[in-house]
Amino acid sequence: MSRSRRSRRYNHMLYTRKGDSGSTGLFGTKERVSKDHPLLEALGSLDELNSLTGLCKAYVREHNKETADELEQVQEVLFIAQAQLAGSAMCVMSKHVNALETVIDAIEATIEKPTSFVVPGATMLSALFDFARTVTRRTERAVVRAHLGDSTELQAYLNRLSSFFYALARHDVQTSGKTEKSPTY
């Protein structure tokens, strides 16, 4: 039997063909919506941000276990955020926002604060963190656009998360001994 004929006879784990028409199902319902629905845009942005956070974690893991652990905590909260938007009872709570603020405060205490905009890319890791910061901002806008009602803690978390990535970027540059440049306009 040919490979293509075999694949048609068995259930697949990695694909279902249900989304081939440009629609997808919603969590816990039989309802299908267009893949360009604002909710799916928000979910996709959270997924992308989680993957990028994983890239940052993998890059930093060998050099700074504490930061890698903090990034893994962020990933856990991003999974909660995805579940929340998808309709689960799980949700981002003030304890998640507070925990992130504590980490940001600790980083902020160790860095010299920039007095102007900085051109990203003084180090590879700072560039990754700045990229994660911008993806976080886009994700925050997607969540707001989805008009999901009472998601204020989630919005607060995403707002702090961009500050977290900004702080990590500045910290990496300063601990590496590099200097960031301001734009010349």
C-alpha angles and dihedrals in degrees: 000000000000120000094245092052092049093051092056093057099053135065113251128221098196099046138018103182088227092116097049091102093058098262134103138192126257122233114272095001140082090230118120124203135187115273089237091062112129091240091057090047089055092047091048092049091051089050091050091048091050091051092048090048087054090053090052090048093050091049095049099036097092094049105035120022093179092058091044089054091049090051090050089053088053089053091052091053091047089056088052089050091052091049090048093052091045091058104266122141089240114101144173108261138195090262088065091050092047093049091052091048089054091054092046091050091052092051093044090055090060102047138070107241116237115244095206141017114296130216106241120235109062086132132011093244094047088051090053091049091048089049089051089050092056093045087051090054091050090049091050090054091049091052091050091048091053088065093217097171116225101026097122095129090050091050090047090049093052090047090053091043092063088052089049092055091045090053092047091051093050091045093052093051093048095046091048091056092239124134125230119221127221118230113266094214 
